[in-house]
């Protein structure tokens, strides 16, 4: 089979993997809050606490997961095992719905799911190379959002007829399909050196990648990590809060309305992920990231204007803009900054660790603000956090595409490409 045939087959398998992993990589996501509120009668603070505990469990695994993806040549197997773990942990939840088992099962699911983002990005870079990477990531995110929209639509229709518990079984079906798709990616099509960020334009060498200290000495990477943390500190709790508001208005339609929110956002994410893939290399990577941050304060303010379900679902369309841009530009910026260091995936893991801390704090912060001051105060607090992130981005983050192009180093040397721009 020719190289072009391998790439064509790999591209189709990646399309399918991104589609079916869309539901698996996020686990139960916002459905967990609706299920615990309506079926188990937990209050908002308790829901926020258990979701934060689960997220913190994932934080512990995040950076090691990125290091594992850098080091292993069995990336498909690692992803398949992670998909199985997420599914088993989620299917156990309705059987053991008390606080301790829910926290443990969701912690396991979160810890396993952290493998997917760096692994998908690594395989994409390893197959298609740096020149086509932004376009490929845009395509990945397009199929990911399409998969989320389809899964959410199925969940909403099924929950309307059979109740909120049906989402657990839908997750299992998607996991089986994701396993088939992952194993369909041709192993021989993956350049594992390139997949960890060693430049495909440079000759092969036996010298080691940069040291792990690159994660601490690259100032733009640290700034980006702070911005990603603030993005998720703002964003993570918004959809669960909307789901709780909808469920409190009508328990019987809460899950279905939550699905409508997700479908609406995911459908908007598709064209914006495509836009990033098509235009980010020309318009600049920082501009897209800043736009994702600026959407959040607007979205938060609009949520406070009305409790009407149609209004809340309509405002949720803005999540499609912000999250669609963020998901597509995130690995591209990391690849910019880690070019030729060989630490692309561990850097992804480290920055995702930072954003996971933000997500963990987000649900707890929002839960306590809701209990103390109401939903509107919680939305405005979350929006203010994103505004701070936008200010940090404007003042401290360089345009990473240009910086990466000008700061690349030959393979085999120990200094990171980003070191050339650390003073910017």
N, C-alpha and C positions, 0 to 999 in steps of 0.2 A: 504493500500500500504506500502511495506517495505521501510526501510531507503535506501537500495541500489536502489530500483526502483525510489524513489524520486530523488536520486542523478543522476541516469541515465537520467531521464526525464529533470532534471534541467540542466545537462550538454548539452544535445541536444538543449534545449531552449537557453542556453547561446551561443552556437555555432551560432545559427540562429541570435540572437540579435547582436552579434559582426559582423556578415556578413552584415546585413542590416543597422546597425548603422554606419558602416564605412563611408558611404556617408553623413549621416545625422549629425554626431557629428562634422564634419569639415565644414558643411555648403557649401558655394560655393567655398571656398578655392581659389586656383590659377585661377579658371575660372573667378572669379570676375575681376581680373586684365585684362585678355584678353577681356572680355565683355566691360569693361569701355574704354579700349584703342581702340578697333576696331569698336564698335557700337556707343559709346557715345563720342569718340574722346577726351578723357581726356589725359593730359600729365602724364609722369611718376611720377613727384613730387606730383601731385594732387591725383593720384591713391594711392601712398604710404601714403599720409596723411589720406585719408578716411579709409584705411585699419587699420592704427594705431589707429584712433579714435575708430573704432569698437572694436579693441583688448583691448583698455584701458577700455571700457565699461565692457568687460568681466572680467577684473582684479578686478573690484569692487565687482563682484559677486563670485569670485573664492573661497576665504577662507570661507565665509558664506555657500557656497554650500557644501564644505567638512564637515563643522560643522552640516549642515542639514542632510547629509547622515549618519554621526555618530549617530545623535539623533533619526532619524525617523525609524519607523518600517513599513513604507509604501514606501519602496525604489522603487518598481516597478511603483507605481503611479507617483512618482516624475519624474522618467525617461520618462514615457509616456507623461506627460504634457510638459516636456522639448522638446521632439521630435516634438510635435505639434507646439510649439512656434517657433522653428528653421525653420520649413517648411513654416509656414504662413509668417514669416518675409522675407524669401528668395523669395517666390512667389510674394511678393509685389514689389520687386525691379524693374522688367521691366515695371511696371505700373507707378512708380514714380522715374525716373532715374536722377533727379537733385541731387546736392551735399548733401543738408540737409536730404531729405528722405532716400538716400542711406546710409548715416552715421547712421541715427537712426535705420533703419531696420536691418542693419548688426550688430549694437550694441546690439539690442534685441536678434538676433540669437546667437551672441557670448556669451552673458550673460546666455542664456538658455543652451547652449551646454556644459558649464563648469561642469554641473552635471554628464555627462556621464562617464568620466574616474574614478572619485572616486566611483561612484555607481557600475560600473561593477567590479572594484577591490574589493569593499566591499562585494558584493554578492558572488563573487568567493571565498573569504576567509571565508565567513560565511557558505558556503555550503561544501567546500572541505577541510577546515582546513589548518593549517600552513605547515604540512609535504608535502602536495600536491600542495601548492600554486604556487611555481615557475613553475611547469609543467603546471598548469591550466592557468597561465598568458601567458605562451608561446603559449598554444592552443588558448587563446582568441586573441592574436595578429596575429596568423596564419589566423584565420577566418576573422579578421578585414582587414588584407592586401588583402586576397582573395576577400573580398567584395569591397574594393577600386579598385582593378584591374578590376573586372567585371563592376563596375559602370563607371569607366573611359573609358573602352572599348566601352560600350554602348553610353556614352556621345560623344566620338570621332566619332563613326559611325553616330550617330544621327545628330551631329553638321555639319558633312560633307554634309548631305542631306538637313537639315532643318535650319541650322544656329546656332549661339552660344546660343540663347535664350532657346533652347530645354533642356539645363542642369537644368533649373529651374523646369521643369515638371518631369524630371527624379528623382530629389530630392524628390518631393512629393510622387512618387510611392514607393521609398525606405522607406520613413517615414511610410507609411501605413503598409508595411511588418514588419518594426521594432516594431511597436506598438503590432502587433499580437505576435511577438516573445517574447517581454518583458512580456506580460501578461501570456504567457505560462510557465514562470518560477514558480514552485510551491512555494507559500509563506511559507508553513510549512517546507520547506527544508532549510531555511535560519536561522542560529543561529546569532541573531543580536548583541549579546555581542561579539562573535568571529569576526563578521564582522567589528567591530570598533577597533579590535586589541587586545582584552583581550584574553590571551592565553588559547587555548582549552585544554592544559595539566594541567591546574590548576583548583581547585574546584571553584564552583560558590560562589560569595560573594555578599553582598549588599553594599559594600563600593564603593565610587565613583571612576571614572578614575582619572588619573593625571590632574593637573591644566593645563590651556592653556599656562602657562609660560614655559612648556616643549618645546614649539616651539622656544623660545629664549635662553634657557639654554643648549640645546643639540648642542654642537659645531659641531659635524659631520653633523648634519642636516643643519646647516647654511652653511657649506662648500659645501655640496651637492646642496643647493639652488643656491649658487653663480655659481657653475659649470653648473647647468641646465639653469640659466639665460644666461650665455655666449654661451652655445650650441644653444639656440634658437635665440639669437642676431645674431649669425652667420648663422644659417640654414634657418630661416623663410623666408628671402627675396630671397634666391637662386632660387627656382623654379619659383616664379612670374617673376623674371628677365629673366630667360630662356624663359618663355612664351611670354614675351614682345619682346625679340629678334626674336623669331620664328614668331610672329604675324607681326612684321615690315617687315620681308622678304616676307611674303605672307599672306595677311589678310584672304583669303578664307580658308586657311588650318591651321591657327594659333591655333584654338581650337582643331582640330584633332591632330596636332603635340603635343600640350600640353597633350592631352590624352595619346599619345604614351609615353611621358615622364613618366607620372604617372603610366601607366600600367607596363612599364619596371621596375620602382623602386619597385612597389608593389609586382611584381613577385619575385624579389630578396629578399624582406623583409620576405616573407613566410618561406624560409629555415632558415634564420637567427633568426627569432622569435622562430622557432622550436629548433634551436641550443641552444639558451638561456634557453629555458624551459628544455632541456635535460641535459645540461652541466654546467649551472651557479653555481649550488649548489656544484659541484665538483671542478670547475676551479677557482671559486672566482667571486664575483659580481663586485668588483672594476675593474678587468681586462676587463670585457665586457664594462663597462661604459667608461673607458679610450679609448678603441678601437673605440667607437662611436664618441668620440671627435676628435680623430686623423684622421678620414676619411674626415672631413670637409675641412681642409687646402688643402689636396690633390685634392679634388673635385673642390674647388674654383680655384686652379691654372690651372687645366685641362680645365675649361670652357673658359679660356682666349686664348687658343691655336688656336681655329677655330670657325667660325660662321656656319659651315656646319651643317644642321639640323640633319644628321645622327650622327655626332660627339656629338652634344649636347644631343641627346637622349641616346647615349651610355654612356656618362659621368654621366647621370642621374641615371644609374644603381648603382653608389656609394651611392646615397641617400638611396637606398634600404638596403645597408649594415649598414650605420650609424643610420638611423631612425628605421630600423628593430630591431637593438640591443637596442637602447635607449627606444623605446616604451615598450619592454618586460622587461627590467631590472629596469625601473623607479619605478613601484609600489613595486617591490621586495626589493629594497634598502630602500624605505620608511618603509615597513613592518619590515625590520631588525631593523631599528633605533627606531621605535615606539612600539616595542614588549612589551606587557603587560601594556602599558600606557592608552589604550582605546582612543587614539587620532590619530589613523591611518589615517582616512579620512580627518580630519581637517588639518593634516600635509601634506597630498597629496594636499589639496587645497592651503595651504600656499606656498608650493614649486612650484606648478603650477602657482600661482600668480607671483612668481619671474620669471619663464620662460616666462610667458605671457608679463611681462614688457620687457623682452628681445625681444620677437617677435614683440611687438608694436614698439619698437625703431628700429628694424631691417629694416622694410619696409620703414620707414621714412629716416633712414640713407642711405640705398641703393638708394632710389629715388633721394636724393639730390646729392649723389656722382655721379650717372649716369648723371644728368643734368650738373654738374660741370666738371666732368673729364672722363665720359664714362663708359661703361659696364665693361671693364676689371679692371679698378681701383676699381669699386664697389665689384667685386668678390674677388679681392685680400684683400680688407679691411675686408670683411666678414671672409675670411680664417684666417687672423691674429687674429681676435677675438677668434676663436675656438682654435688656438694654445695657447693663454693665458689661456683658460679654461683647456686645457690638462695639462699645467704646474701646475695650482692650484690643480688639481686632484692628480697628482703625489706627490706633496709636502705636501698636507694638509688633504686629505681624507683617512681614514683608510679602511682596508678591512672589509666591513660592515657585511658580513656573519659571520666571526669569532667573530667580536666584539659583534654582537647581541647574538650569542650563549653564550659568556662568561659573558655578562652583564645583562642577563634577571633577572627580579625581580619577586617575588611572586605577584599575583593579589591582588589588594586592597591597596597596599602601594602607597605612593604618588610620589616617585622618579622614573624617567624614566629609562628604561633599558639602554638607550644611555648615561646616566650620568656616568656610570661606565667607559666609554671610552672617555669621553670629554677631558681628558688630553693627549690622544694619539696624 
